Structures are given as structure tokens and as C-alpha cells.
């Protein structure tokens, strides 16, 4: 798979934080002691270091990690899974979206997480590995993440699962409550409500693979997090208390962008490494 670009540039991070904290351009420029013109330029993506460093402090962002992102000096290096895990990255409009498959190598019991824009590659792997997919878990129900749900559900005859706060309208879909547990052979899946980006945004914490794995949807990205104009604080607090408290070597599998790890985000994410 080609190297997947980071989901957000430094100015996307600034815009998400400003929007979430509900700080106007005029107020932010005054607090940071920068001109409105320079602030507008930075928000468009011009990497004026003196400006974005000043702005970062007032948006609760780490100036050093924001500079690292602006200067394109970091890209995550996740460990390699030797068995039972696959990532799929498919184009949707002007972006790409991720979906995932896990399975027990001995029993071939498997589960899918979202579908992305196209599930053909996932179905090919299911067929070649002779997997028995019995569950399709949705991180949330935004169109880009479930665009091919009818095809995947029909091909596998798997049960579709989503959080009760954001149920799927797919016929026969089921819902779960917070901290639900599922098993697929030796693999264990625990649900974590990481709402904010959407009402039932769910992360799935999986053990039994080469590394602990959290499939996090749009809750957190490599060097960024999911945006929310109205529930930014909720998203941030869920990320901080439910995701960043997992094992240090947990791999984060986001809905967009590359795989990363908890420890790398602790050091390199402007929202977290403050």
C-alpha cells in the first residue's frame, strides 16, 4: 500500500481547535498579538512560524509539535502486524477513508470495521484467507465510512453492529451499549464510546494480535483528532481519558490517514503533547 498522507495539515489542526473552542479570528489575533492578515494567511496554510507558534498557545496546542507538523518533519512509524490484521484505504470524493479486518489465524473467525468507499479488496482477502466474518462493526455512521455496507453485509451475511446512540439503518442491524465485549477465536474486542465527532462514535479495543489495537474511527488521527464544532470538548476528553490511557504500545487505526501508536501521539500530537 502506498504511503497514506496525514489526515490534517498544521492549519487544519489550528482551524479545528479554533472552531471547537469558539474563538473568533479577531479575538484570537488579539490574544496572540498577531495581525488579522497574518492569522488568515496561517489558516490558509502559509507556514509563518512566528504566527502559528503564538496562536498555538491560545488554542491549547503544543507549539513544538505544531511546528513539527508545519515543517513536515514527522510521520508515524507503527509496528508491523504479523498475522490477523489488514487495513484498506479507499478514495471517497476528495479524500481517502480506512476500513479494517481482524481474524483469528487458527479458527478463521473474523470481524470487519467499517467498509470504506469500496469493500472489494476486503472481500478478496476474506475469500483468499477463507475467513468467516460474523460481525461488521461501525465506528460511526457517516457516509464515507459505511458507503459499501450493503455489499459487505450481503456478501458475508454478517451482523451489523453500532452503538445504541448512533444505530445503523441497515436492515437487521443490532446495537450495543458502552463496554460491550465480543470474541473471535482468541481475539477479544471491547467497545469504548468516544463520542464528540458524532453521537455514537465508538472505538474498538482489540487484544490477541501482535500488538494491542484500537480502531478509533474519527476520534483521533496521526498528529490530529476528529473535528466537532459543537462537541469538541467531549471529543477531546474522551480521547484523553479513554484512548490515551490504553497500553503504551497500542496501535491506533484511524478512519483517515496512516496507522500510528499511542506513544507516538503522546509525543507528536499537537492536541495532546502540549
LOLOFI-243629 format. One line per field, with one value per residue (C-alpha): residue number from 0; residue in three letters; x, y, z. Coordinates in pm, whole numbers, padded with zeros to 5 digits. Last residue first. Layout:
<rs>
seq: c(NUM/...)
type: c(Ala/...)
X: c(X/...)
Y: c(Y/...)
Z: c(Z/...)
</rs>
This chain:
<rs>
seq: c(273/272/271/270/269/268/267/266/265/264/263/262/261/260/259/258/257/256/255/254/253/252/251/250/249/248/247/246/245/244/243/242/241/240/239/238/237/236/235/234/233/232/231/230/229/228/227/226/225/224/223/222/221/220/219/218/217/216/215/214/213/212/211/210/209/208/207/206/205/204/203/202/201/200/199/198/197/196/195/194/193/192/191/190/189/188/187/186/185/184/183/182/181/180/179/178/177/176/175/174/173/172/171/170/169/168/167/166/165/164/163/162/161/160/159/158/157/156/155/154/153/152/151/150/149/148/147/146/145/144/143/142/141/140/139/138/137/136/135/134/133/132/131/130/129/128/127/126/125/124/123/122/121/120/119/118/117/116/115/114/113/112/111/110/109/108/107/106/105/104/103/102/101/100/99/98/97/96/95/94/93/92/91/90/89/88/87/86/85/84/83/82/81/80/79/78/77/76/75/74/73/72/71/70/69/68/67/66/65/64/63/62/61/60/59/58/57/56/55/54/53/52/51/50/49/48/47/46/45/44/43/42/41/40/39/38/37/36/35/34/33/32/31/30/29/28/27/26/25/24/23/22/21/20/19/18/17/16/15/14/13/12/11/10/9/8/7/6/5/4/3/2/1/0)
type: c(Unk/Unk/Unk/Unk/Unk/Unk/Unk/Unk/Unk/Unk/Unk/Unk/Unk/Unk/Unk/Unk/Unk/Unk/Unk/Unk/Unk/Unk/Unk/Unk/Unk/Unk/Unk/Unk/Unk/Unk/Unk/Unk/Unk/Unk/Unk/Unk/Unk/Unk/Unk/Unk/Unk/Unk/Unk/Unk/Unk/Unk/Unk/Unk/Unk/Unk/Unk/Unk/Unk/Unk/Unk/Unk/Unk/Unk/Unk/Unk/Unk/Unk/Unk/Unk/Unk/Unk/Unk/Unk/Unk/Unk/Unk/Unk/Unk/Unk/Unk/Unk/Unk/Unk/Unk/Unk/Unk/Unk/Unk/Unk/Unk/Unk/Unk/Unk/Unk/Unk/Unk/Unk/Unk/Unk/Unk/Unk/Unk/Unk/Unk/Unk/Unk/Unk/Unk/Unk/Unk/Unk/Unk/Unk/Unk/Unk/Unk/Unk/Unk/Unk/Unk/Unk/Unk/Unk/Unk/Unk/Unk/Unk/Unk/Unk/Unk/Unk/Unk/Unk/Unk/Unk/Unk/Unk/Unk/Unk/Unk/Unk/Unk/Unk/Unk/Unk/Unk/Unk/Unk/Unk/Unk/Unk/Unk/Unk/Unk/Unk/Unk/Unk/Unk/Unk/Unk/Unk/Unk/Unk/Unk/Unk/Unk/Unk/Unk/Unk/Unk/Unk/Unk/Unk/Unk/Unk/Unk/Unk/Unk/Unk/Unk/Unk/Unk/Unk/Unk/Unk/Unk/Unk/Unk/Unk/Unk/Unk/Unk/Unk/Unk/Unk/Unk/Unk/Unk/Unk/Unk/Unk/Unk/Unk/Unk/Unk/Unk/Unk/Unk/Unk/Unk/Unk/Unk/Unk/Unk/Unk/Unk/Unk/Unk/Unk/Unk/Unk/Unk/Unk/Unk/Unk/Unk/Unk/Unk/Unk/Unk/Unk/Unk/Unk/Unk/Unk/Unk/Unk/Unk/Unk/Unk/Unk/Unk/Unk/Unk/Unk/Unk/Unk/Unk/Unk/Unk/Unk/Unk/Unk/Unk/Unk/Unk/Unk/Unk/Unk/Unk/Unk/Unk/Unk/Unk/Unk/Unk/Unk/Unk/Unk/Unk/Unk/Unk/Unk/Unk/Unk/Unk/Unk/Unk/Unk)
X: c(00102/00165/-00204/-00368/-00039/00014/00383/00487/00166/00073/00387/00311/-00046/00060/00003/-00170/-00193/-00464/-00839/-01070/-00796/-00611/-00427/-00168/-00140/00222/00156/-00137/-00464/-00496/-00466/-00780/-01040/-00948/-00773/-00967/-01295/-01196/-01104/-01426/-01642/-01454/-01508/-01880/-02035/-01792/-01654/-01333/-01166/-00812/-00461/-00099/-00195/-00571/-00811/-01185/-01260/-01265/-01065/-00974/-00761/-00507/-00291/00005/00072/-00299/-00485/-00632/-00870/-01001/-01284/-01354/-01711/-01857/-02216/-02307/-02061/-01726/-01787/-01826/-01550/-01774/-01536/-01623/-01416/-01298/-01121/-00926/-00859/-01144/-01347/-01479/-01709/-01741/-01972/-01821/-02088/-02413/-02464/-02685/-02805/-02854/-03135/-03198/-02922/-03044/-02738/-02771/-02595/-02660/-02711/-02357/-02328/-02328/-02401/-02440/-02250/-02407/-02061/-02153/-02475/-02312/-02017/-02233/-02486/-02209/-02024/-02054/-02012/-01715/-01768/-02136/-02102/-02248/-01995/-01723/-01931/-01866/-01933/-01967/-01962/-01679/-01571/-01235/-01117/-00789/-00833/-01206/-01179/-00885/-01090/-01383/-01158/-01026/-01382/-01502/-01532/-01587/-01470/-01638/-01638/-01468/-01477/-01471/-01316/-01321/-01053/-01020/-00639/-00542/-00803/-00919/-00918/-01034/-01013/-01155/-00988/-01106/-00949/-01019/-01166/-01474/-01410/-01092/-01017/-00766/-00785/-00602/-00545/-00492/-00469/-00096/00248/00129/00401/00477/00363/00609/00422/00535/00720/00924/00662/00759/00402/00370/00693/00589/00258/00453/00673/00385/00172/-00192/-00417/-00560/-00401/-00057/-00084/-00150/00192/00365/00146/00247/00624/00633/00455/00365/00110/-00178/-00490/-00521/-00167/-00256/-00570/-00367/-00113/-00387/-00561/-00234/-00066/-00072/-00179/-00473/-00569/-00543/-00750/-01021/-01047/-01048/-01324/-01270/-01531/-01301/-01401/-01365/-01026/-00903/-01027/-00887/-00545/-00530/-00633/-00360/-00096/-00204/-00457/-00520/-00155/-00077/-00101/00224/00140/00000)
Y: c(02039/01691/01601/01838/01899/01522/01424/01287/01133/01052/00840/00654/00581/00443/00540/00398/00633/00880/00853/00634/00576/00257/00345/00085/00033/00019/00250/00040/00236/00563/00782/00626/00650/00954/01181/01082/01102/01442/01575/01454/01600/01930/01950/01882/02171/02244/01893/01778/01443/01449/01541/01423/01074/01078/01064/01014/00975/00595/00467/00106/00044/-00238/-00408/-00559/-00888/-00971/-01107/-00779/-00540/-00204/-00079/00294/00416/00744/00724/01092/01201/01383/01404/01044/00807/00527/00236/-00114/-00417/-00679/-01002/-01218/-01583/-01707/-01401/-01262/-00969/-00739/-00441/-00158/00101/-00039/-00239/-00209/-00450/-00419/-00630/-00394/-00127/00186/00184/00298/00605/00626/00247/00195/00004/-00361/-00521/-00899/-01084/-01244/-01208/-01096/-00921/-00729/-00625/-00509/-00324/-00156/-00007/00361/00292/00511/00787/00807/00897/00615/00575/00329/00058/-00306/-00575/-00913/-01281/-01280/-01641/-01621/-01839/-01645/-01589/-01517/-01273/-01110/-01061/-00928/-00668/-00565/-00523/-00321/00019/00361/00245/-00059/-00001/-00249/-00612/-00917/-01260/-01622/-01809/-02059/-02066/-01729/-01543/-01252/-00874/-00658/-00283/00017/00344/00650/00855/01216/01437/01220/00886/00700/00366/00260/-00097/-00224/-00589/-00776/-01141/-01201/-01043/-00694/-00440/-00168/00187/00452/00782/01071/01374/01666/01816/02173/02257/01928/01983/02341/02215/01968/02244/02488/02228/02328/02481/02725/03030/02875/02762/03114/03240/02942/02978/03341/03319/03014/03158/02827/02954/02707/02916/02948/03084/03350/03449/03491/03704/03932/03953/04077/03895/03964/03608/03729/04000/03768/03506/03757/03896/03550/03438/03175/02900/02646/02384/02624/02743/02389/02255/02556/02524/02150/02206/02472/02219/01974/01703/01344/01256/01115/00738/00579/00348/00000)
Z: c(02493/02359/02328/02080/01900/01851/01845/02186/02321/01962/01925/02248/02147/01812/01449/01143/00849/00746/00783/00992/01246/01347/01671/01772/02146/02264/02561/02682/02697/02891/02581/02438/02715/02925/02677/02366/02554/02694/02349/02188/02466/02449/02071/02090/01894/01611/01609/01445/01484/01614/01497/01481/01350/01383/01677/01724/01353/01356/01654/01584/01892/01868/02130/01945/01764/01791/02095/02218/02046/02164/01944/01929/01901/01774/01897/01897/01623/01635/02008/02114/02218/02348/02402/02279/02378/02128/02228/01983/02065/01843/01763/02091/02168/02469/02524/02727/02637/02500/02182/01875/01608/01231/01081/00789/00764/00942/01166/01524/01664/02039/02055/01928/01602/01491/01153/01167/00896/00588/00432/00079/00184/00469/00254/-00038/00180/00383/00086/00182/00553/00646/00388/00473/00839/01050/01327/01426/01265/01349/01088/01254/01153/00901/00844/00669/00383/00360/-00016/00017/00306/00128/-00188/00015/00175/-00165/-00293/00009/-00159/-00001/00340/00489/00865/01099/00983/01209/01167/01281/01084/01374/01380/01236/01442/01233/01206/00912/00876/00694/00603/00412/00136/00047/-00228/-00303/-00130/-00220/-00049/00216/00348/00658/00744/01070/01171/01146/01154/01247/01172/01424/01356/01236/01229/01005/01133/00999/00770/00868/00968/01160/01352/01420/01561/01775/01910/01971/02155/02114/02377/02120/02286/02295/01934/01803/01907/01745/01436/01395/01444/01219/00917/00748/00493/00512/00468/00847/00851/00594/00784/01103/00919/00783/01121/01266/01552/01925/02016/02224/01974/01673/01856/01947/01595/01439/01673/01944/01962/02131/01872/01580/01698/01763/01430/01240/01402/01334/00972/00952/01060/00790/00867/00751/00721/00377/00319/00198/-00088/00000)
</rs>
